[in-house]
Structures are given as structure tokens and as C-alpha cells.
Amino acid sequence: MASVLVLNGPNLGRLGSREPDVYGSQDLGALEALLVADAAAAAASGVPGGEPVGIDLRQTNDEAELISWLYEAVDTRTPVILNPAAFTHYSYALRDAAALVTKAGLPLVEVHISNPHARETFRHTSVISGVASGVIAGFGFGSYRLALRGILDL
């Protein structure tokens, strides 16, 4: 595994300033630094394969771009950590693209910074969870770190 795609949906480009009481005060740059450090530490401690894993972190507010990145993951055989953000609750197009990843035998872990089940009722339903390899929510940036650990352990 050469890299892991870490894909983030709408409004996550505003992390650090958007509702810090819900999403924390760190931005995507801080998240990327954490994941890069975790990947390097995992390689140094003997994760299977022992090779350093790159972190390719991206964010978009565009559903079509997010779908294209999932196609790219299939074509390049790249595992995915996906925070679909608001698309979680209604994007069947995104769900179908996510299903292509897992049907290709690649891990796709759905993550959420907050716990959607502890928030508004409309956030309780994910159309992505049913096709994801796993779901981690409610641990802030730790959700991404746990997802990375899970992918590296596979």
C-alpha cells in the first residue's frame, strides 16, 4: 500500500473556525500532520509491510469531485478514509461510488468527527455506512487516526 486517500466532504474546509464546540479548533492541515506522523510511526513500529504509507488528504464541497476521487481510489487500488459530511445523509450517488471501492476489495472507512447519533435526528441516517468496511464516529480527529490504524492493520 503506497498511500491512503483521506477524503472530506462539504464544509470540512472550514474546520478550526466552523462550530469549534462540535468539530474542534484544529484545521485540515493539523489533521494531515497527525495522520502523516501516525503513518510514519506505524511503519517504524513494524506495521505489516513495514513500508511508509503516504497520506493524500483532500477536501471538496463538490459531490461530483468526491465521486471522481472514489473512482480514482478503485483505479489505483488505494484504501479510503471518507468523511462524507452532509452527503452522508442523502447522497446515493456517493454511496454507489463508495460501494465500488469496497466491491473492489479495498477498505473504505467512514469517519465522523462528531457522533451523528448524538445530534439532530436527520444526522442519524447514513446512506454510506451500509457499503463501508467500517464506521468510526465521535472521537474528533481520533476518528481518522483509528481509521488509519484499522487500514494499516488489515
Secondary structure, DSSP 8 states (H G I E B T S, - for coil): --EEEEEE-TTGGGTTTS-HHHH-S--HHHHHHHHHHHHHHHHHTT-TT----EEEEEE-S-HHHHHHHHHHHHHHT--EEEE-GGGGGT-HHHHHHHHHHHHTT--EEEEESS-GGGS-GGGG--SSGGGSSEEEESSTTHHHHHHHHHHHH-
